[in-house]
Amino acid sequence: MFFSLLAGAQLSAAPLRGASMVPADLEYLEDAGQSIPFERVQDLRFTPVPSAKPSFGYSSSVYWLRFSLESEGQKEVWIELVSLIDSIEMYAASPSGGIVRLSTGRMQPLGTRPVAHRNFVFPLTLEE
């Protein structure tokens, strides 16, 4: 799972209900030039996020986030980003073997959000 976040990014992740959960294997890559495409970023070295509450402050950099999810009996998972993020691109492996790309952000119409919510919510279906 990859997320690309642009500008004004102060990130925290939390479920819609219950306690906050940040994936243990969450890693990031800063793209200060805003120029690394998804096809190339997959092969680059990421850095583990040093905190259970990641925050990158306000920046003009693109931050790539990478983590994995396992079903553990759950088929549906919701990823929620709690922040004022100008641009978000999510890339996830689909059950059919391809890549699903979703694009939204606070500078885009509300209709680009997969879920009409004040935060950025991405519903995902996991393979069992």
Salt bridges, closest charged atoms under 4 A:
GLU27 OE1 - ARG66 NH2 2.90
ASP86 OD1 - ARG106 NE 2.59
GLU89 OE2 - ARG101 NH2 3.22
